[in-house]
C-alpha cells in the first residue's frame, strides 16, 4: 500500500493525459478462473482454460 502513491505519480509522469479518477486497493482477491468450487466456495478441482480456443459468442 505504501507504493500506491509512488505508482500513481510515475504513471502520471509517463502519461500526462492520464486522469486518475478513483483508486481501490484490494487486500484479498479470490482466484476463481478455471476452478471448480463446492457449495462453500472452496476449490475442488481445476479446469485449465484453453487460451488458444476461439472465443464463444
C-alpha positions in Angstrom: 0.0 0.0 0.0 2.9 2.3 0.6 3.8 2.2 -3.1 0.3 3.2 -4.4 1.1 6.9 -4.4 4.5 6.3 -6.0 3.0 4.2 -8.8 0.3 6.8 -9.4 2.9 9.6 -9.6 5.0 7.5 -12.1 2.0 6.8 -14.3 1.1 10.5 -14.3 4.6 11.5 -15.3 4.8 8.9 -18.0 1.3 9.6 -19.4 0.5 13.3 -18.9 -3.0 12.9 -20.3 -3.9 10.3 -17.7 -6.6 11.3 -15.2 -6.8 9.1 -12.1 -10.5 9.3 -11.1 -10.6 6.6 -8.4 -8.3 4.2 -6.7 -9.0 1.0 -4.8 -6.6 -1.3 -3.0 -7.8 -4.9 -2.9 -6.4 -6.8 0.1 -7.9 -10.2 -0.9 -8.8 -11.4 -4.3 -10.1 -14.9 -4.7 -8.9 -16.5 -7.9 -11.9 -18.2 -9.5 -11.0 -18.6 -13.1 -10.6 -22.2 -14.0 -11.6 -23.5 -10.6 -14.4 -26.0 -9.7 -16.0 -24.8 -6.5 -18.1 -26.6 -3.9 -21.2 -25.0 -2.4 -19.0 -23.3 0.2 -16.7 -21.7 -2.4 -13.8 -24.0 -1.8 -11.8 -25.3 -4.7 -12.4 -28.9 -5.5 -10.5 -29.1 -8.8 -9.3 -27.1 -11.8 -10.3 -26.7 -15.4 -7.4 -25.3 -17.4 -8.5 -22.6 -19.8 -7.8 -23.2 -23.4 -6.1 -19.9 -24.3 -5.9 -20.8 -28.0 -9.6 -21.6 -28.5 -11.8 -19.3 -30.5 -14.0 -17.1 -28.2 -17.5 -18.3 -27.7 -20.2 -15.9 -29.0 
